[in-house]
């Protein structure tokens, strides 16, 4: 049915959160809004479920997570269509997103025991009489606060790893995509019906704040830097540890020896996929002078061929969060007012709820379009004298999430110099789908890591255990040590470390 509410603007009606498509206004779903007591009850239930989940052991959890992975794969068209109907994302893009999520569930399930299982650690000289043991224990209950731009991949990147590490999860999806969030929880319940190991609570920011204060063992948040600071402040009240994946202003560096056709193709997708609503999307490009003009021409030509609309076949869908339109318009206007030029698009490209691809050049480095997260299908391309200047300009913003380098001879060295948690060479965003690698940023982009071995450990507490296996030859930790024994300790340390 057609909603009477503004398209894409979530509202509460009769105690229910109502979600609508940002392009058509068609209702996608409605769900009971949780209050503080509801959140507390969910966390209590999760605590009980966590005990059962932990007792299943690595093998039992792996089997169930792999069943969920199989179900997601079997119903991939269903969730892609739902993402399209609720958030406006083109179906093909939603399928690509879900493929990455499925890969992460598989990797987390298969590698949790290897990464987190108990193991012996080598002892040290001064404590040679003890054996050392290390294991990783679950927090119990993890709260996950998810975003709307990638409502499958991003929360699953926390949920799957938290579950594989032995935790139960209470998930608060974005109020813009609650239907997708509910679907994820419902499908998990189909393969794990015994206990509410994965639960969902719906609502606005106050529900997320309640989750932060609910007594969960840890909170994983993905969203804007401004909201990340609020989440961190709320968690600080109870010293609840947090994992924060905030915004980005990722750049691409195009060096003189880059394959320009490949770079342009990757740039257009990296900047404009999901209508530019990607925290690791390419928002800035620094192309060295000898290849700048050719690169701009190739990017402009490729971006100009893309289609924008609400249909399944469109390359670029609507702006999911209506309020973002004003930010996109402000960034384009500021860039043009300060001397920048639109070689494609411009202010006329903003046609709510859509924004046509916009390529800006000659934009001052201190403009909003360069320094602030735009989160729309726009791109600035700047001419630089060399790749070293490109690195310096890339690192001059407060964000540090991902980045890309196109080139041959110096590409790896340049990627290492980027102030970012991740970088890709001769590709864009590929690190997000690489389940064996950690994902996260620095600076205003947050801290902590999901994905990979670091992602599994992020949802675990390291537990160190020592066990006496022999009398102490150098007794240090006792008041009964003699002066002669202290002398032996001194001699042993000088002999071992004093050279």
N, C-alpha and C positions, 0 to 999 in steps of 0.2 A: 504494500500500500504506500501511497505517497504521504510523506510527513508534512505537517503544517509548520514545522520548525525550520529555521534557516539551515540550508544545506551544510553538512559537515560540522555543525556546532552542537556538541553534546549538551543535553539538558536533563534535568531531573523532573520527572512527571509522575505524580502519585507514588513517590518513593522508589521509582525505577530510573536507571540511567538509560537514556534513549540515544542511540547512535544512528547517524544518517550519512548517506553517501555525499561527499563534498561537491560532486558535480550535479547530481540529479535530485538530491534531497530525499531519495527513497530510504525508508527506514531499513536499517541492517539488523537491528536487534535491540532488546531492552532487558535490563537485568536489575535485580534488587540492589539498592545502594547499601553498602555496609556502614555501620556506625562503629564507634570505638569498642562497644561491647561485642559486636559481631567479629571484629578483628581479633579481639582477645580470645574469643571462643575458638576461632579458627586456629590460632597459634597453640592453644591448649590441645586441641585435637591433633594438630601436627606433632606436638611433643609426644603424644601417645603413639602415633603412627611411626614416628622416627625410631622408637625403640624396636618396633616390629621390623621395620625396614633394615635397621642395623643388624638385627639377629639373622636376617636372611643370608648374610655374608656376601662376599664379593661375587660368588657364582650365582646366587639367587638374584641379586640386583642386576647383574649383567644379563641374565636370561630375560628379565622383564623389560629392561631398557631396550634390548634388541627386538623384543616383540613390539614395543612402541615405535621403534625405528621402522620396522616392517609395515606397520599400520600407516605411518606417515607416508611411506613410499607408495603404498597401495592407493592411498586417497589423496595423492598430491594435487590432482586436478580440482578436487573439492576445496581444499584449503586455498589454492591459488584463486579460484573463483570467488571465495569468500573475501579474500584480501582485496580483490578488485571491487566487489560490491560494497565493501565497507570503507576502504581507504582510497579507492579510485586508482590503485596501482594497476598498470597493464598486466594482463594475465601472464604473458611471457616473463616479465620481470618478477612476478610473484613466484613462478615456478623456479626460476634461478635462485631466488632467496630460499625457498623451501629445500632445494637440493643441498645447499650449504648447511642448513639446519640438520637435515638427515645425516649428513656426513659427520657433524659434530656429535650427535647422539651416538653414532656407531663408534667413533674414536674414544669418547669418554667411557663408554661401557667396556670396551675391549682393553683399555689401558689402565683402568683404575687400580687394579690389584698390583700391577708392576710398579706403578708410581708411588702408591700409598702404602703398600704392604710392609709389615715389620721386617727389619733387617739389622744385622750387626754392623757396627761402625768401628773403625780401628781405634784402639786406645792410644793414649799418649804416655810418654816416659814417666812423668811424675805421678801418674795414676795407673801404672801398668798392672797393678793388682786387681783392677776392675775391668769387667767387660762393658762395652757401650752398646746400647740398643736404641733404635729410632723407629717410631711409628707415627702415623698420622690418624688422628681421630676426628670424627665429624663434629660439627658445632651442635648438631641436634636439629634445629629449625633455622632455615635461611629464608629471609624475606627478599623477594625479587620485585623491583619496580621497573616495569618495562616501558619502552617508547612506542610511538605510533608509526615511525617511518619504516622500520623493519620489524613488524609485530610478531613475526615467526622466528627469524634467525637470531635477533638480538636477545630476546628473553631465553630462548632455548640455549644460547651460548652460556648462560648462567645456570639455568634450570638443570640441563643435562649433566653438567659437571658437578653441581651441588648434589644431585641425586646419586650420581655414580660414586661420590665421596661418602655416601651413607647418610645424608641429611634428608629430612622432609622439607618441603618448600611451600610457602604461602606467597602466591603471585598476585601482584596488583598491576594489571595491564593498564595502558593508557586509556583515559576516558574517550579518546578518539577511535580506539580499536578494541573495545571490550568483547565484541563478538568473536574476533580471532583468538583473543586470550581465553575465552570460555571454551572454544573448540579445542584448544590445546589441552586444557585440563580435562575436558570430557573424554577425549580420545585416550589420554593416559589412564583414566579410570576404567576404560574398557579392558585394558590389558592388566591393570592392577586394581581389581575391584575390592580387595580384602580390607584395605585401610586407606584413609584420606592422605596419602603420602604427598600428593600435589593438590593444593586447593587454590581457589581464586577468590579475591575480594574486589568489588567494583566501587568506583567512585572517583572523586576529584582529589586534589592535593591533600585534603584533610585526612583522607583514608590512607594515603601514603605516609603521612606524618604519624598516624596512629600505628601503622605497621612498624615504623622506626622506634616507637616508644613501647612496643608490645612485649618486649623481652625476648625477641628472636636472638639467635646467636650471632648473626651477621646479616647485613643488608647489602645487596648488590643493586646499584642504581644505574640506569642509562637515561640521559636526557641533557638538558642545557646546563651550562656552567652555573648559571644563576640558581637553578633548582638544586643542583648538586650541592651547593653551599648550604642551602636550607636543610637538605637531607643530612648532611654532615653535622650541622648544628643540632638537629633533633636527636641524632644518634649519640652525640657527645654527652647529652644529659645522663645517659646510662652507660657511657663508655662502650657502646655497641660498635664493634668494628665495621667499617664500610669499604666497599669497592665502588669506585666512582668512574664511570665512563661518560665524560661530558662532551663538549662540542669539539669542532675542528675547523681549521682553515688550511687544508692541505694544499700543497703546491706540486706542480710538475716542473722539472728542470729538463730542458731540451738542449743537449750539447751539440757541438758542431758535427760529430760523427754519428748522430742519431739517424735511424731509419725514419724519415719524416712521415711517410705514409702510415707506418705502424703507430708512430707517436700521435698523429692526428686522429686516427681511428680510436685509439685508446683514450685520448683526451676527451673526445666528444662523448664517449660512453661514460667515462669517469666523472665528467662534469654534469651530464644531463640525465643519467639513469635515475629513475625514481623521481623525475622532475627536479633533480638537484638536491633532493631531500635526503642527503647521506652525510653522516658525520665524517666519513672518510672520503667524501667526494672531492674531486679536484675543483677548487674554487679560484686558484691562481696558477698561472703558467709564467715561467721565466725562460725565454728562448734567447740563445746567444745570437749576437748580431748577424753573423753570416747566414743563418737559417731562418731568421725571424720572419721576413716577409713571406717566404714560401710556406712556412708553417701556418701563419695566420690565414693565408689563402686556402690552404687545405682544410683547416678546422672550420672556417666559415662556410665553405662549400658543403662539407659533410653535415654540419649542424643544420644548414638551411634546408636539407632534404627531409628532415624529421617531421613526423606528423604529430599534432597535439589534439587531444580530445578525450571524450569519455568512453569511446567504443573499445572493444576488445583488441582491435588491431592497431590502435594508436601507439606510437613510440613513447610519448610523454603524456601522462595523465594530469589530473588537477592537482593543485596545491591542497594537501590534505587538511592542514590547519588554517582556516580562513584568516586568522590574525597574522599569519606570516606574509600575506600579500603586502601589507603596509611596509614591512621591513624590506622586502625585495624592491618595492617601488622607491623607497627612500634611498637605498644603496645605488640604484641605477641613476636616480636624479642627482645625487651628490657627486657621483663620478662624472656625469656630463657637465654639471654646473662648474666643476673644477678643472675643466679642460679635456676630459676624456671623450672618446668618440665610440659610438656604437657602430661596428661594422656589420652587425646583424642584430635585429631586434631594437631594443631601446625602451623608452617609456611607453610607447604604443604597444609594446609586447605584453604589457600587464593588462589582461582581459579576464578578470575574476570569473570563475575560479581557476582560470588557466593563466600560465605565463609562457609566451613563446620563447624559444632559445635566444639568448642575448649574449653577444660577444663584445667585450669592451676593451679598447686599447688606449694607450697614452693616459692611463689613470694614475694620479699621484699616489705614492706609496702610503701616505698618511690618511687616505680616504677611507670611508666606512666600507666600501666595496672590497678593499684590500685587507683591512685589519679586523673587521667584524665578520662573524659567521652569517652568511646570506641565506643559505638553505633554500635555494631556488635554482632554476635552470639558467644561471648566469655564470660568466667566466671573464676574468681579466687576464690579458696576455701582455706581458711587459718585455721590452727589449733590454738585454743586458750585454755588457762588453765580453763577459766570460762566465764560465760556470762557477767560479769562486764568488763572484758578485751575486749570482743566483742563490747560492747557499746562504750568504749573509742576509739577503732579503727574505728568504724563506724562514730563517730563524729569528727574524726581527719581530714576529708577532707573539702574543702570549700563549697561543695554542701550540700543541705539539703531539698530534695524534698519529697521522700517517703521512705519506708522501711518495713521490714517484720520480725516477730518473730515467731518461732515455738517452742512451749513448753506448759507447763500447769501451774505449781505453780507460776512462776514469770513472765509469759508472758506479762501480762498487765503492770506490773511495769517496765519491760524492754522497752516496746513500748513507754511508757511515757517519758523515758529518752532519746530516740532518738532525735537528733537535726534535726527535719524534720517537714514539714507541715502536713504529713500524715503518718500513719502506719497501717499495717494489722497484725492480729494475726491468725496464722494457715491458712493463705491464702496469696496470692500475688496480688497486684494491685486492690483489690476489692473495695477500696475507690474511684477509678476513675468512676466506674459505679453506685455508691451510690449517686443518684441525690440530696438527702437531706443533703449531707455533702459538706463542702467547699473543694476546690482543689487548692493547691498552695504550694510554698516552702519558704525557708529562705536562706540567704547567696547568693552564686552564682546561686542558683536556682530561684532567683527573689523574687517578693513580689506582694501582691494583691491576690484575690481569685475569682475563677469562681465556679459555681455549688452551689446549696443550697441557703439558705437565704442570706449568705454573698455574694454569687455570684449575686443575684438580687440587693442587696444594692450597690455592686461595680459599677453598671451601673446607679446609681441614685445619686442625690444630696440631702442630708438631709436638710430640710427646717424647721426651728424652728419659731414658732409664739406664742407670748404672747398676752393676751387680758385682759384689766382691767375689773374687775367685781365688785369692791367695792372701797371706799376710802381707802387710806393707813393708817393703824394703826401705822406703824413705818415708817414715810415718810423719805426715805433716798435720793431718786433721785430728789432732788429739792433744789434750793438755798433759798427757803422760809421756810425751816425747822428751828425750834427754838432750843435753847440750851436745853430746857426741853425735847424736842422730841429726841435729840441726847442722852441725859441721859437715856431715856427709851430704846433706841436701845442698848446701852451698857449693861444695866441691863438684857434685854431680851436675848442677846447673851451669857452673862455669865451664866444666869440661864439655858439656853438650851444646851450650848456646853462646859461650863467651869468645868464640873464634870467628 
